[in-house]
Amino acid sequence: MSEVIYMDTSALAKWYLNETRSEDVEKYIQAHGPLSISTLTVVEMRSLLFRRRRGKDITSRIEMQVMAAFEEDTRHGFLIRHPISDGTVASAVNLIPMVGNVALKTLDSLHLAVARDIGASILATADRVMAQAGSALGLTVESFW
């Protein structure tokens, strides 16, 4: 059985938008997919796209195309979406003190709780704080910054 890889929104966005290290993320996804995400990722992706459109980094057409491609990738199983349950929330609360002095944000703790709940051994991220927290929790970190 292959290792479970959890990809957070910061890295996943590079699959859909042309950013620094986008080519590396593309190669990684093609070599290691399918990848796990959470229902939180759906909300974060929508927010990220709207924020980019509002900031005039992308057009509304690109926003809609990227969101449609993201939803299609989950429908086809390239991205495996995992729910956030009350148990996941409790796990997030309990893991915050486990990351030492890492300044872990609330939503990032939920991502990490999902990763732990599904038995992920690898965290793919473009967020340095998330990477530090993932390492502190014993996950192998694939970084894309």
ZALUM-55588 format. One record per residue: x, z, y of N, C-alpha, C in turn. Coordinates in steps of 0.2 Angstrom, whole numbers, plus 2048, in hexadecimal, padded with zeros to 3 digits. Each point is the difference from the previous one (the first is absolute). Example, Ala and Ser with C-alpha at 12.3 -4.5 7.8 and 13.67 -1.06 7.14 Angstrom:
2
8428277E47FC800806804800806
7FE7FC8058048018067FC803805
# end
This chain:
145
8048007FA7FC800806804800806
7FF7FC8058048008067FE806805
8058018047FF8068057FB7FE805
7FC8068027FB7FF805803800807
7FF7FB8048038008077FA801805
8018058047FB8018068037FD806
7FC7FB8038037FD8067FB803806
8048038057FC8028067FF7FA805
7FB8028057FE7FB8048067FD804
8058048028057FD8048047FB7FD
8018007FA8037FB7FC7FC7FA7FE
7FA8027FE7FB7FB7FE7FE7FB806
8008028067FF7FC8068057FA800
8068017FE8057FB8007FE7FA7FC
7FC8027FB7FE7FA7FB7FB7FB804
7FD8038047FA7FC8048027FE807
8058038038027FE8078087FF800
8027FC8048077FE801803805804
8048057FC8038058038078017FD
8048048038078017FD7FF8027F9
8047FD7FC8008017F87FA7FE7FD
7FC7FC8037FA7FD7FC8027FC7FA
8067FC8018027FC7FA8028057FA
8038058028028057FA7FA8037FD
7FB8028047F98027FD7FD7FB7FC
8007FA8027FD7FB7FC8047FF7F9
8068008008048007FA7FF8067FC
7FF8058037FF8077FC7F97FF7FD
7FB7FE8037F98007FE8007FB7FA
8037FA8018007FB7FB8038027F9
8068048018038037FA7FD8067FD
7FD8048047FD8067FD7F9801800
7FC7FC8027F98018007FD8007F9
7FA8028007FB803805803807803
7FE8018068028068037FA805802
8018068007FA805801800802808
7FA8008027FE8028077FB8057FF
7FD8038067FB8048007FA7FE804
7FA8038007FB7FE804802801808
8048058018038018068047FA803
8037FC7FC8047FA8027FB7FB803
7FA8007FD7FB7FB8037FE802807
7FF8068027FF8028078067FF804
8068027FE8067FF8048017F9801
7FF7FB7FB8017F98017FC7FE806
7F98017FF7FB7FE805802803807
8028068018028038068077FC803
8057FF7FB8067FD8027FE7F9803
7FC7FC7FD7FF7F98027FC800807
7FB8058007FC800807805802805
8058057FF8048028058057FA802
8027FC7FB8047FB8027FD7FA804
7F97FF7FE7FC7FC8047FF802807
7FE8068017FF803806807800805
8058017FC8077FF8048027F9801
7FC7FB7FE8017F98018067FD7FB
8028047FB8057FE7FB7FD7FB7FB
7FA8007FF7FD7FB7FC7F97FE803
7FD7FB7FE7FA7FE8027FA8027FB
7FA8008037FB8027FC7FF7FC7F9
8027FA8018007FC7FA8058027FA
8068028038058027FB7FE8077FD
7FD8048047FD8077FE7FB7FF7FA
7FC7FB8017FA7FF7FB8047FD7FA
8047FB8018037FD7FA8058057FC
8038048038048057FD7FC8057FC
7FB8038037FB8057FD7FD7FC7FA
7FE7FA8017FD7FD7FA8057FF7FA
8067FE8028057FF7FB8028077FC
8008058048018077FD7FA8027FC
7FA7FF8027FA8017FB8007FC7FA
8027FA8018017FB7FA8058037FB
8068028038058037FB7FE8067FC
7FB8048037FE8067FD7FB7FD7FA
7FB7FC8027FB7FD7FB8047FD7FA
8057FD8018047FC7FB8058057FC
8008068028048057FD8087FF801
8027FD805807800803801807803
7FB8028038018078037FB8047FC
8028067FD7FB8047FD7FE806804
7FA8008027FE8068057FD8067FC
8038068027FF8067FE7FC804805
7FB8047FD7FC804805803806802
7FE8038068028068027FA8057FE
8018057FC7FB8057FE802806803
7FB8057FF8018078028078037FD
8017FE7FA8068027FD8067FD803
8007FA8028057FD804802804806
7FA8018048018048068048077FF
7FD8037FA8048077FF8077FF7FE
8017FA7FC8077FF7FF8057FE806
7FD7FD8058037FF806802806804
7FB8058008018068038068047FD
8008007F98058037FC8077FD801
8007FA8018077FD800803800807
7FD802805803800806806805801
7FF8067FD8068048008057FE7FB
7FF7FC7FC8057FE7FB8057FB802
7FF7FD8078047FB802805803805
8018078008058038047FE7FF808
8067FE8037FF7FF8087FE7F9802
7FD7FC7FB7FE7FA8027FA800804
7FF7FD8067FA8008047FB7FB7FE
7FD8027FA7FB7FC7FD7FA800803
7FD7FA8027FA7FF8037FA8017FB
7FA8028037FA8017FB7FF7FA7FC
7FF7FA8027FE7FA7FC8067FE7FB
8068018028067FF7FC7FF8057FA
7FE8068018008057FB7FA7FE7FB
7FB7FD8027FB7FD7FC8037FA7FC
8037FC8038047FA7FC8048037FA
8048058028048037FB7FD8037FA
7FA8048027FC8037FB7FD7FB7FB
7FE7FA8037FD7FB7FC8067FE7FB
8057FE8038067FE7FC8028057FA
8008068028018057FA7FA8007FB
7FA8008037FA8017FB8007FA7FB
8027FA8028007FA7FC8067FF7FC
8058058018068007FC8057FB802
8007FE8068057FB803807803800
8057FC7FE8078038008047FD806
7FD7FA8038037FD8057FB800806
8038018067FD7FF8078037FB804
7FC7FA8018027FB8057FE801807
8048018057FE8028068057FD805
7FD7FF8078047FE805800806805
7FF8067FE7FF8068048068057FE
8048018058068047FE7FE8087FE
7FB8028047FD8077FE7FD8007F9
7FC7FB7FF7FD7FF7F98058007FB
8057FC8018067FF7FB8038077FF
8018048058038077FF7FC8047FC
7F98008027FC8047FC7FF7FE7F9
8007FA7FF7FF7FD7F98068027FC
8067FF8038068037FC8008077FF
7FE8048057FF8077FE7FC8027FB
7FB7FC7FE7FB8017FB8027FC7F9
8067FE8008037FD7FA7FF7F97FF
7FD7FC8057FE7F97FF8067FC802
8017FA7FC8057FC8027FD7FC806
8047FF8057FE7FD8068037F9801
7FB7FB8018027F98027FF7FF807
8058008047FE8008078017F9803
7FC7FE8057FF7FA803800800808
8058048038008008078067FC802
# end
